[in-house]
């Protein structure tokens, strides 16, 4: 009971202005009240959402926490003479809390950050967390291993991002050895040992590591890991998804060899023109590449070289490509290389072109025609005007009439449609795919499912009935045998009236499968 009373007690107490020491004054750049004193530990960090904006909280170690409800605010205190670190926790529906911690030393700031991090409860409902050094690198050594373990344990599936922080070897090992499939991002961070402890721990890891990201916002793109450790990282086989950017020299092409399931890599067009590209091993089966900078002719040659290498590799299941360029019409020779590469990757399921300024529209008829015979391609993502899909969507209609597996959408996951004919084609294609999926079922169960589909969905639709029976001739044969058996039994039982065959699904399958509707 005493614990309940403590949790219901006031969280903050305003420090009167006449009792504030100079270092306790809340130094908002525009305005702010006198600072508050924390009376108890919060029940959960989400409790702060119920408090007002712009709170200054004084801590006994000489630091000040400035609470805001947005990720950036011009009133936040910035003083180049002090250590500044922000801790942002994001929740559903756009709710968030951010603490900007200001102190005289990096260790003091990290100590206060540790207090806020360990105040999170299990589970707290957060889906995103960022710890960011402000105005330069912040030594995060003051956050000990238990703090980092708690940070990752609160919500193992959330995205955790570190920016402008320096980690020691013990912290690096803690981050690399958590058993969950965590999502961890290092933005312009440093390891005191160049990342040796971190990579060594990853090499010894047995369970999968969910997502690992190394990124940089600086023009020089300094890596968090040393070159040697980055090369070793590419050989680690337990990382599901690896995000990399701004690599230079031999690392620029070696990145493609990373032994991961999904590689998301930002590469310069210049690196793709290297002669070594045609011999580089592209290990990932899911590849996302963001190609940056250069003039039109330079970019065209880079794209041709890239797609030729993709064609030679031939094992991709997902390809997502974006180009950072001024408005540019994609040359037809690049379109033909894309088609060739797609055909040479028979297991490809997703082909995506991201939001960029490249114009595919003059060649959409050629591109859609080139994709129509791919047996496994299920999703094609591209941003174009509907007019490029032909008069009355004729190019698109031709594609999805020929290949019932493909859906064409934009980068907002919206299908291209005329609202009638295209919708009808997609509907019949979904039925076709659902019917095809029944083939893996045992014949006795499948016959019952086919019967249900015939009576509940396709009874008044010749196209659906024809599709269903053409894919399940053996089930139709079962129906005929059953009818013949009923007739024979009727003939031999003279004392009973002849029964007619009824297609009756078994109890377990009275409803049609959802994927057929």
C-alpha distance (Angstrom), angle and dihedral (degrees) to the residues before:
residue distance angle dihedral
X1 . . .
X2 3.80 . .
X3 3.80 89.0 .
X4 3.82 90.4 53.9
X5 3.80 90.8 50.3
X6 3.81 90.3 50.1
X7 3.80 91.4 51.4
X8 3.80 90.7 51.3
X9 3.79 93.5 48.4
X10 3.82 121.2 102.9
X11 3.78 114.2 -72.7
X12 3.80 99.0 -154.7
X13 3.77 139.1 31.2
X14 3.80 122.9 -161.9
X15 3.81 113.8 -123.2
X16 3.82 107.3 -136.2
X17 3.78 113.6 -118.1
X18 3.81 93.1 -122.2
X19 3.81 90.5 57.3
X20 3.80 96.9 48.8
X21 3.76 120.7 110.3
X22 3.80 114.8 -140.6
X23 3.80 92.9 -102.4
X24 3.82 90.5 52.1
X25 3.79 96.6 59.9
X26 3.81 111.4 111.1
X27 3.78 103.2 -118.3
X28 3.78 103.2 -155.2
X29 3.79 110.8 168.7
X30 3.81 91.1 -127.4
X31 3.78 111.3 13.2
X32 3.75 144.5 -30.2
X33 3.78 142.5 150.4
X34 3.76 126.6 -99.1
X35 3.80 110.4 -74.4
X36 3.76 125.9 -86.5
X37 3.77 129.9 -128.9
X38 3.80 118.6 -134.2
X39 3.83 109.8 -122.9
X40 3.79 98.6 -174.2
X41 3.78 141.7 -2.1
X42 3.83 111.5 -83.1
X43 3.82 116.7 -106.2
X44 3.78 87.3 -126.7
X45 3.79 134.6 -14.5
X46 3.78 87.7 -112.2
X47 3.82 87.2 67.3
X48 3.80 87.8 78.7
X49 3.82 90.6 68.3
X50 3.82 87.1 74.6
X51 3.80 92.1 57.3
X52 3.76 126.6 83.5
X53 3.78 125.7 -98.0
X54 3.81 126.2 -93.8
X55 3.79 103.8 34.7
X56 3.79 120.9 164.7
X57 3.83 113.4 -153.8
X58 3.79 120.9 -166.0
X59 3.83 120.2 -145.9
X60 3.79 129.2 -158.1
X61 3.82 92.6 -121.7
X62 3.80 91.5 65.3
X63 3.79 97.5 -99.6
X64 3.80 127.4 121.5
X65 3.82 125.7 -145.7
X66 3.79 117.0 -152.4
X67 3.80 112.0 -158.0
X68 3.81 119.1 -152.1
X69 3.79 133.2 163.4
X70 3.81 97.7 -136.7
X71 3.80 133.1 62.1
X72 3.80 94.2 -119.4
X73 3.78 131.3 22.7
X74 3.79 128.3 166.7
X75 3.81 89.5 -137.3
X76 3.81 91.0 65.6
X77 3.80 111.4 115.7
X78 3.79 115.0 -106.1
X79 3.78 119.8 -178.9
X80 3.79 118.3 164.9
X81 3.81 90.5 -154.6
X82 3.81 93.3 63.4
X83 3.78 138.0 61.2
X84 3.79 110.9 -104.6
X85 3.79 127.3 -171.2
X86 3.79 129.7 171.1
X87 3.80 126.5 -152.2
X88 3.82 114.7 -163.2
X89 3.80 123.7 -173.3
X90 3.80 118.2 -172.5
X91 3.79 125.8 -158.6
X92 3.80 136.7 -178.3
X93 3.82 122.5 -64.2
X94 3.80 91.7 29.9
X95 3.81 94.6 -67.6
X96 3.78 117.7 146.9
X97 3.78 145.2 157.0
X98 3.79 125.3 -148.1
X99 3.77 128.5 -168.0
X100 3.79 117.2 -162.5
X101 3.80 104.9 -161.5
X102 3.81 118.2 -157.5
X103 3.79 124.4 -171.5
X104 3.77 145.1 144.6
X105 3.82 95.9 -107.0
X106 3.80 137.5 33.0
X107 3.80 91.2 -124.0
X108 3.80 93.3 54.6
X109 3.79 91.4 49.3
X110 3.83 91.3 48.2
X111 3.82 89.7 49.0
X112 3.82 91.1 55.5
X113 3.80 90.8 45.1
X114 3.81 87.4 53.8
X115 3.81 89.9 55.4
X116 3.81 92.4 53.2
X117 3.81 93.8 43.1
X118 3.81 93.9 51.4
X119 3.83 89.8 46.8
X120 3.82 87.9 71.9
X121 3.78 110.9 103.8
X122 3.80 130.9 -144.9
X123 2.95 110.2 -74.6
X124 3.79 105.5 9.9
X125 3.80 97.5 166.1
X126 3.80 95.9 -122.7
X127 3.79 119.6 144.7
X128 3.81 102.2 -174.4
X129 3.80 135.0 32.8
X130 3.80 131.4 -179.2
X131 3.81 129.1 -172.7
X132 3.79 109.1 -168.8
X133 3.77 134.4 -179.7
X134 3.80 111.0 -140.8
X135 3.79 125.3 -144.6
X136 3.81 95.1 5.5
X137 3.80 141.8 -21.1
X138 3.80 117.1 -30.0
X139 3.79 120.2 -155.7
X140 3.80 104.0 -127.0
X141 3.81 95.4 -171.3
X142 3.81 90.5 115.1
X143 3.80 89.2 71.0
X144 3.79 101.2 82.3
X145 3.81 127.6 -153.5
X146 3.86 95.3 -91.4
X147 3.81 89.2 56.8
X148 3.81 92.9 52.3
X149 3.81 92.0 44.8
X150 3.80 89.7 53.2
X151 3.80 91.5 46.7
X152 3.81 91.0 56.3
X153 3.80 95.5 38.6
X154 3.82 97.8 54.2
X155 3.80 92.9 71.6
X156 3.83 110.3 0.6
X157 3.80 93.9 -174.5
X158 3.81 97.7 52.1
X159 3.80 126.8 102.0
X160 3.82 112.0 -102.6
X161 3.79 117.4 -167.2
X162 3.80 129.2 -172.1
X163 3.81 120.7 -166.1
X164 3.81 131.0 -171.9
X165 3.80 93.5 -9.1
X166 3.80 131.9 137.2
X167 3.83 117.5 -140.9
X168 3.80 129.5 -164.6
X169 3.80 124.9 -139.9
X170 3.82 95.7 -95.7
X171 3.80 91.8 53.2
X172 3.81 91.0 46.5
X173 3.81 91.8 54.7
X174 3.81 90.8 49.1
X175 3.80 91.3 53.0
X176 3.81 93.4 46.9
X177 3.79 98.1 47.4
X178 3.80 105.4 49.9
X179 3.84 105.7 126.7
X180 3.81 96.4 -136.4
X181 3.81 124.3 88.8
X182 3.79 92.2 -105.7
X183 3.81 128.1 -178.9
X184 3.79 108.9 -130.8
X185 3.80 128.1 177.9
X186 3.81 129.0 -171.7
X187 3.81 113.4 -165.0
X188 3.83 113.6 -173.3
X189 3.83 90.9 -26.1
X190 3.80 129.9 148.8
X191 3.80 136.0 -146.5
X192 3.79 116.3 -148.3
X193 3.82 91.0 -134.0
X194 3.81 95.5 40.4
X195 3.80 90.5 -100.8
X196 3.81 98.0 -61.5
X197 3.82 95.3 132.5
X198 3.81 91.7 44.3
X199 3.81 95.6 51.0
X200 3.81 93.4 41.7
X201 3.81 89.7 54.3
X202 3.81 90.2 49.4
X203 3.81 90.7 51.1
X204 3.81 89.8 55.7
X205 3.79 93.8 45.4
X206 3.82 116.3 114.1
X207 3.82 101.9 -175.1
X208 3.83 122.5 69.1
X209 3.80 119.4 -89.5
X210 3.83 107.8 -139.0
X211 3.81 106.3 -146.3
X212 3.79 132.5 -14.6
X213 3.80 123.6 -173.2
X214 3.81 132.2 -172.7
X215 3.78 112.9 -176.1
X216 3.78 140.8 156.4
X217 3.78 135.1 -156.1
X218 3.79 93.6 -166.8
X219 3.79 121.5 99.4
X220 3.80 92.4 -125.6
X221 3.79 90.9 51.3
X222 3.82 98.6 -144.3
X223 3.81 110.3 -158.9
X224 3.80 122.6 -124.4
X225 3.81 88.4 -140.2
X226 3.78 128.5 53.2
X227 3.81 115.3 -108.3
X228 3.81 91.9 -105.6
X229 3.79 92.4 50.3
X230 3.80 91.3 46.5
X231 3.82 88.8 55.4
X232 3.80 89.6 50.7
X233 3.81 89.9 48.8
X234 3.81 89.6 58.5
X235 3.83 88.2 60.8
X236 3.82 95.9 52.5
X237 3.79 106.9 110.7
X238 3.82 102.1 -165.5
X239 3.84 101.1 71.2
X240 3.80 114.9 105.1
X241 3.80 98.1 -166.1
X242 3.81 128.9 14.5
X243 3.82 123.7 -170.0
X244 3.80 117.4 -163.6
X245 3.78 136.7 168.9
X246 3.79 143.2 173.4
X247 3.79 99.3 20.8
X248 3.79 118.1 163.3
X249 3.79 140.1 -161.9
X250 3.78 116.6 6.2
X251 3.81 91.1 -14.8
X252 3.81 90.1 67.6
X253 3.81 91.4 72.8
X254 3.81 98.8 25.9
X255 3.81 87.7 65.0
X256 3.81 88.7 74.2
X257 3.82 89.0 62.9
X258 3.83 93.7 61.6
X259 3.82 108.9 134.3
X260 3.78 96.3 -129.4
X261 3.78 134.8 122.1
X262 3.82 93.2 -123.8
X263 3.81 125.7 22.5
X264 3.82 118.3 -167.4
X265 3.80 106.5 -172.2
X266 3.79 136.3 171.9
X267 3.82 108.5 -150.0
X268 3.78 133.3 174.9
X269 3.78 118.8 -118.6
X270 3.81 88.1 -124.2
X271 3.81 91.7 62.5
X272 3.81 90.8 52.6
X273 3.80 90.6 57.9
X274 3.78 91.7 61.5
X275 3.80 113.2 118.1
X276 3.81 87.6 -130.5
X277 3.81 91.3 67.6
X278 3.81 91.6 81.9
X279 3.80 90.8 58.1
X280 3.81 99.8 38.8
X281 3.78 116.6 114.4
X282 3.81 112.0 -121.3
X283 3.80 100.6 -160.4
X284 3.82 103.8 173.9
X285 3.80 118.8 89.8
X286 3.80 90.9 -154.8
X287 3.80 112.5 53.9
X288 3.80 129.3 -177.8
X289 3.80 114.7 -179.4
X290 3.80 127.7 -177.2
X291 3.81 108.8 -164.5
X292 3.80 114.4 -156.3
X293 3.79 137.3 -156.0
X294 3.77 139.9 -20.1
X295 3.76 142.0 103.8
X296 3.80 125.4 -71.8
X297 3.80 99.9 -92.5
X298 3.80 93.0 43.4
X299 3.79 92.1 50.1
X300 3.81 93.4 47.9
X301 3.80 92.6 55.9
X302 3.80 90.7 46.4
X303 3.80 91.4 52.5
X304 3.80 92.6 48.7
X305 3.81 90.8 50.6
X306 3.80 92.5 47.1
X307 3.80 96.2 49.6
X308 3.80 92.0 46.5
X309 3.79 89.5 55.8
X310 3.82 90.9 47.5
X311 3.81 88.7 52.5
X312 3.80 91.4 51.1
X313 3.83 94.0 49.5
X314 3.80 93.8 52.3
X315 3.83 101.1 179.3
X316 3.80 103.8 95.7
X317 3.80 123.0 127.4
X318 3.83 95.5 178.9
X319 3.80 129.8 29.9
X320 3.80 121.2 179.6
X321 3.79 116.8 174.3
X322 3.81 132.4 179.4
X323 3.80 130.4 175.2
X324 3.78 126.4 -154.5
X325 3.78 102.4 -143.9
X326 3.76 143.1 126.1
X327 3.79 115.4 -95.4
X328 3.79 105.5 -57.3
X329 3.80 135.6 166.3
X330 3.79 109.3 -126.7
X331 3.82 108.0 -118.5
X332 3.80 115.2 -118.7
X333 3.80 91.4 -121.2
X334 3.81 88.9 62.6
X335 3.82 89.9 51.2
X336 3.81 90.2 55.0
X337 3.82 90.9 48.8
X338 3.82 89.6 52.1
X339 3.81 90.9 51.0
X340 3.81 91.8 47.5
X341 3.81 92.0 48.7
X342 3.79 92.1 48.2
X343 3.80 92.5 51.4
X344 3.80 90.6 48.3
X345 3.81 90.5 56.7
X346 3.82 100.9 64.1
X347 3.83 94.4 175.3
X348 3.81 93.5 54.5
X349 3.81 111.1 130.7
X350 3.81 103.6 167.2
X351 3.81 127.2 39.6
X352 3.80 114.0 178.5
X353 3.78 136.5 175.4
X354 3.79 112.3 -165.5
X355 3.77 133.2 -138.7
X356 3.79 105.6 -64.7
X357 3.79 142.8 125.2
X358 3.80 97.6 -97.2
X359 3.79 112.8 120.0
X360 3.82 115.2 -139.1
X361 3.79 95.2 164.8
X362 3.83 100.1 100.3
X363 3.82 89.3 57.6
X364 3.81 104.5 37.6
X365 3.81 93.1 111.1
X366 3.82 90.7 54.2
X367 3.80 92.5 44.2
X368 3.81 95.9 49.1
X369 3.80 90.8 45.1
X370 3.80 89.3 52.1
X371 3.81 92.9 52.7
X372 3.80 98.8 45.8
X373 3.82 97.7 91.9
X374 3.81 97.2 48.4
X375 3.81 105.5 119.7
X376 3.82 99.8 -158.3
X377 3.81 104.5 32.0
X378 3.81 106.0 115.4
X379 3.82 105.2 163.2
X380 3.80 129.5 38.4
X381 3.82 114.2 -176.5
X382 3.80 120.6 -166.8
X383 3.81 138.5 140.5
X384 3.81 112.1 -129.1
X385 3.78 138.2 135.8
X386 3.79 113.1 -94.0
X387 3.83 90.2 -120.5
X388 3.81 89.2 70.0
X389 3.82 89.4 63.2
X390 3.80 90.1 71.4
X391 3.81 136.0 -97.7
X392 3.81 105.7 -40.7
X393 3.82 87.8 -2.9
X394 3.81 90.1 -65.9
X395 3.84 95.4 155.0
X396 3.81 91.6 50.2
X397 3.79 92.6 43.0
X398 3.80 90.2 53.0
X399 3.80 91.3 50.9
X400 3.81 98.3 50.2
X401 3.80 92.8 40.6
X402 3.80 89.2 56.1
X403 3.81 98.5 38.4
X404 3.80 114.4 36.5
X405 3.81 94.0 -173.0
X406 3.82 99.8 64.5
X407 3.80 126.7 91.2
X408 3.83 118.7 -174.7
X409 3.81 115.8 -151.1
X410 3.80 139.3 159.4
X411 3.80 126.5 -116.1
X412 3.82 89.3 -88.2
X413 3.84 89.2 61.9
X414 3.82 91.8 -110.8
X415 3.80 118.7 139.3
X416 3.79 121.0 -127.4
X417 3.80 106.4 -117.8
X418 3.78 144.4 152.0
X419 3.79 89.9 -140.8
X420 3.81 94.7 -112.5
X421 3.82 124.8 34.5
X422 3.81 95.1 30.4
X423 3.82 91.7 47.1
X424 3.80 89.9 51.1
X425 3.80 91.5 50.4
X426 3.80 91.8 50.0
X427 3.81 89.4 49.3
X428 3.79 93.8 53.5
X429 3.82 89.6 44.1
X430 3.81 91.1 54.6
X431 3.80 88.5 51.9
X432 3.80 89.7 49.3
X433 3.81 92.6 51.7
X434 3.80 92.2 46.1
X435 3.78 90.9 50.4
X436 3.80 91.0 49.1
X437 3.82 90.5 51.7
X438 3.82 89.7 59.9
X439 3.81 90.3 68.6
X440 3.81 90.8 82.7
X441 3.83 91.3 59.3
X442 3.84 120.5 96.5
X443 3.80 110.7 -93.3
X444 3.82 95.4 -114.1
X445 3.81 92.3 53.5
X446 3.80 93.4 38.5
X447 3.80 92.7 53.2
X448 3.79 89.2 55.6
X449 3.84 92.2 47.1
X450 3.80 91.1 48.7
X451 3.80 89.9 50.1
X452 3.80 90.3 51.4
X453 3.80 91.7 49.1
X454 3.81 91.3 49.2
X455 3.79 94.4 50.7
X456 3.83 99.6 37.9
X457 3.80 105.4 32.9
X458 3.78 113.4 12.2
X459 3.80 102.3 34.7
X460 3.82 93.4 104.2
X461 3.79 97.7 29.1
X462 3.80 117.2 81.6
X463 3.84 94.1 -169.5
X464 3.80 93.5 54.0
X465 3.80 93.0 43.4
X466 3.80 91.3 50.0
X467 3.82 92.5 47.3
X468 3.78 92.6 48.1
X469 3.79 96.3 48.6
X470 3.81 94.2 42.2
X471 3.81 89.4 57.8
X472 3.81 94.8 44.3
X473 3.81 106.6 41.0
X474 3.81 90.5 146.4
X475 3.81 90.2 57.0
X476 3.81 89.1 50.3
X477 3.80 87.5 51.2
X478 3.82 88.4 54.4
X479 3.81 90.0 54.0
X480 3.83 91.2 51.3
X481 3.81 92.1 48.5
X482 3.78 90.3 48.8
X483 3.81 91.4 50.2
X484 3.79 90.6 48.7
X485 3.80 90.9 49.1
X486 3.81 91.5 50.8
X487 3.79 90.4 50.3
X488 3.81 92.4 50.1
X489 3.78 91.6 48.6
X490 3.78 89.6 49.3
X491 3.81 92.5 51.8
X492 3.82 92.6 50.0
X493 3.80 94.7 48.5
X494 3.81 101.4 65.9
X495 3.77 92.4 168.4
X496 3.81 91.3 62.2
X497 3.78 128.8 63.8
X498 3.79 116.0 -109.9
X499 3.80 113.6 -93.1
X500 3.74 124.5 -141.9
X501 3.77 121.9 -133.6
X502 3.79 116.8 -100.8
X503 3.78 121.9 -165.6
X504 3.78 98.4 -136.0
X505 3.80 122.4 172.5
X506 3.76 118.8 -137.0
X507 3.81 118.2 -105.8
X508 3.77 94.0 -101.0
X509 3.79 93.0 56.1
X510 3.79 106.4 37.0
X511 3.78 91.5 124.4
X512 3.78 121.8 66.3
X513 3.81 115.0 -111.6
X514 3.81 111.1 -93.1
X515 3.79 93.3 -125.3
X516 3.82 89.7 62.9
X517 3.80 94.2 56.5
